Amino acid sequence: MRKIDPQRSSGLIVKGKKIQIKHKDILGLILMFLGTFFFASKSIFIKLAYEEGANPEATLFFRQLIAAPLFILILWLYRPRYPKNTNKKDIVRASLCGLFGFFYHHY
């Protein structure tokens, strides 16, 4: 078996095999860790809000109010990748399904 010199390699070596890491992969890993961090820290902010006297409905409202611009930005960025035959009826139906599922999950 041929040995790979780690000093001259531009990829990651796992069990003697060279694996190429692309910039998209690194960006994906960074976004994954950031998402995990923010999701885990969410409970800290919720507990602080409850200690200050906020009720669950207000907390949920402001959480969604903060998240909505981010989701709109993601929708705007990935809009060209949607299938061309998607009609507004399907988008509204999927949005309502997600909205009802979200509220059903929290109550």
Beta strands, then each sheet from edge to edge (+ up, - down):
strand 1: 12-14
strand 2: 17-19
sheet 1: 1+ 2-
end
